[in-house]
Amino acid sequence: MRVTIKLLAKLLAAVVILVFVGPFLFDFLSPKHSKALRDRQQRQKQHYKHEDTVLQHPKPIHFNGEKPGFRAADEHEDHHEAKLQDIHEMNESDEKEKALNAEEGGGHPQNDKSKHEAHMAAKKYGPKAVFKSGVIGNYEPQIKAKYGPGQNGEAVYTSMAEKAVADRSVAEFGFNMVASDKISMDRTIPDSRMAECKYWTYPEKLPTASVILVFHNEGWSTLVRTVHSVINMSPHQLLKEVVMVDDFSDKVHLKDQLAKYVERFNGKVKLYRNKEREGLIRTRSLGAEYATGDVIIFLDAHCECQRNWLPPLLSRIAYDRTIMAVPIVDGIDWNNFNYHSVYGNQGHHRGIFEWGFLYKESRVPDKELRKREHPSEPYWAPTHAGGLFAMDKKYFFELGAYDPGLQIWGGENFELSFKIWQCGGSVEWVPCSRVGHVYRNHMPYGFGKLGHTRIPVILLNYMRVVEVWLDDEFKEYFYTREPTIRGYPIGDITKQLEFKKAHNCKSFKWFMDNIAYEVYDKFPPPPPNKVWGEVKQSNSQYCWDTMGGQVGRTVGLSGCHHLGGNQLLRLNTKGQLAVGERCVQATGNSMTINFCDVAPTGPWDYDLHSRLFKHTRLNKCVQHTGQFTLGMEPCNAALPAQQWEINEVRSWT
C-alpha cells in the first residue's frame, strides 16, 4: 500500500479521536449511563407535561428524624433548571451554616469547622422553588371575579338601623358581625402579593398540610369563612385536612349547628372539642396531635387566605424541615371587613421585641435582603407574631412542642422562635404567602378557671421563656423592665433546661449577635434601675398615676392601690423615667406620657435624702399643685408638696 501524506494525516486524526474522545464515548454507551439518560428524559417530559397545570397529588414526604433537624432519608427531585442555581444554593447553604455555627465572640477555627461539618452531615436539603421570569408558576390559580357585598375585599357598612345590633355583636365577639354576615363565605380578596410571586415554580413533591384552627366562642361567619377560604385557596392535593379544635365554647351556634355544617366537606374538615377550657397554647398542641399531615399550619379562626398561599410555605419546609415558615399577614378591618395590606409599599418587615417582650416589627436589615436573588424570596426573622405559621409536624414535637407550662396565650411565639434558632433551626417570613387576619376591637371573653395567677398570665409565660432561653445578662434586661415580678414562682422548668443542654443549643448572645442584631439599635439594653415602684407623697395616701399610660395622658395623683400597673414607675441610672414601654416627660408645667427616645437616657433624678424628684434640664421639681394634679416648680426641700417616697411593690407577695 502506498503511504502518502494524506493517509498519514487520516491515521493521526484517528489516533487523536481514540485517545481523547474514546473514553467519553464508551462511558456514554454504557448501560448505566443509557438508563440514567432515559430516566432523566422521562422526568423532563413529565415536568413539561404539567408546566401550566396544577400538579397531581404528590406522594407525601415522610420524615424519620430521631433528633431535631435530622432527616434520615431525604427525597430529591431533579429539575432541568436546577443546575442553573447550584452556585446560588451552595452559597445560601454556606451562609446559613456559617451563621448557625458561629461561636460567641469568635471561637477556635478548628472547632467551628468540626461543628460545621457535623451539622452539614446531619442536615439534608431538598429541592427549591425556581423563579421563571414571565412564566406563570405551576400552582398559580385562576380566580374568577365575583360580585356582591365585600367581594374583592371591599368594605361593607352597616346602616343606622343596624347600629344597635352591630354594637352588641362587637361587644360579644370583638367584630361587627352584622357586616360580616352580609359577606359571602367564598368571597374573593385582592391580590396583595408582589408582582413577581406569580412566576415561581414550586417543587412537584411537597409535603401535605394540616391547617389547625383553634377557637373559643367565635362568631359564626368569621369562623366559617376561614374554613371556606383555606379550602378554596389551597391545592386540594396538598391540603390534607382542616383541624378545628373548640376550646370549650358555650355559644349555641358552635354546637350542633357547626357539627352539621362541616359535614358538607366530606371529611376534609375535622372537628374536635375540649372537655374543659385549656387556653390557646395547650389547645394548639392538642390540634397538632390530632393532625395527620406532614406539616402543621396554625391559623387564627378569623382569617382569609390569599391565592397560592400554601405552596410557598410547604416549599420552604420541603427544602429544610427545620424552617418555621411564616406568611405575611394582611389586615381585615374588624368593623367593615375591608381587606388591606398592613405594610403597603413600605418594604419587607420582620418580627423582633423590646426588653419587656412586647412584640414589635421592623424593616428587614439590608444585610438580610442582600442574601437573596429575588425581592420575593423568603428571609430570616428573629420571631413572629405567633398566630400564623407552618412547621414540619415531627420537628414540632422533636422540639417538645410548646412548653406545657405556658398558660392560655402570650409568649409562645418567643418560646418557639428562640428554641428553633438556638437549637439549629430557623424562622423565615415568606413574602409570596399572605393571609388576611381580622384584628379584634377588644378581647371579648375571659379565661374561666384558667389564669388564676397572682401576676398577669402573660408575664408568667414571659418569665418561663426568659429563665430557660436567656443568658443571665439578658435576663437582667427583662427584670429591669419588669422589676415587680422578679422572684415569682414559675413552676418546674427542669425538662426545658435539660432539653437545651442535651441538644447543645446555642446561647442567647449568639442569637442576638447573629439573628436579632437590630434589637440592639432599636431597643438598646436598659441601664439598671436607680429606683422603682410607686411614687407616694410623704404623709399621704396619694401616688403618681399615669392614668392608663397612653401617649398624651397627663400624669396625676390618685389613691395608692399598691398593685403596680399605672402607678409603677422606673427611674434608671441614666435619668430615664418610664412606665411600661412609655416615658414621662415635662410638658410646660405638667408631666405627660410620651414615646421614649431610642437612647435609654433622660433628664430626671431622685434624691433619696431630700426626697425631691428633679428635672435636671429645667432645674425644677415635681410638686403636688392641686387636688389630683402635679406640676413643675422651683425646687424647695422644705415644701411637703415636693416630698416623695418611692416604694417597691410586689402585689403577689
Secondary structure, 3 states (H helix, E strand, C coil): CCCCHHHHHHHHHHHHHHHHCHHHHHHHHCHHHHHHHHHHHHHHHHHHHCCCCCCCCCCCCCCCCCCCCCCCCCCCCCCCCHHHHHHHHHHHHHHHHHHHCCCCCCCCHHHHHHHHHHHHHHCCCCCCCEECCCCCCCCCCCCCCCCCCCHHHCCCCCCHHHHHHHHHHHHHHCCCHHHHHCCCCCCCCCCCCCHHHHHEECCCCCCCEEEEEEECCCCHHHHHHHHHHHHHCCCCCCEEEEEEEECCCCCHHHCHHHHHHHHHHCCCEEEEECCCCCCHHHHHHHHHHHCCCCEEEEECCCEEECCCCHHHHHHHHHHCCCEEEEEEEEEECCCCCCEECCCCCCCCEEEEECCCCCEEEEECCHHHHCCCCCCCCCEECCECCCCCEEEEHHHHHHCCCCCCCCCCCCCHHHHHHHHHHHCCCEEEEEEEEEEEEECCCCCCCCCCCCCCCCCCHHHHHHHHHHHHHCCHHHHHHHHHHCHHHCCCCCCCCHHHHHHHHHCCCCCHHHHHHHCCCHHHHHCCCCCCEEEEEEEEECCCCEEEECCCCCCCCECEEEECCCCCHHHCEEEECCCCEEECCEEEEEECCEEEEEECCCCCCCCEEECCCCCCEEECCCCEEEEECCCCEEEEEECCCCCHHHCEEEECCCCCC
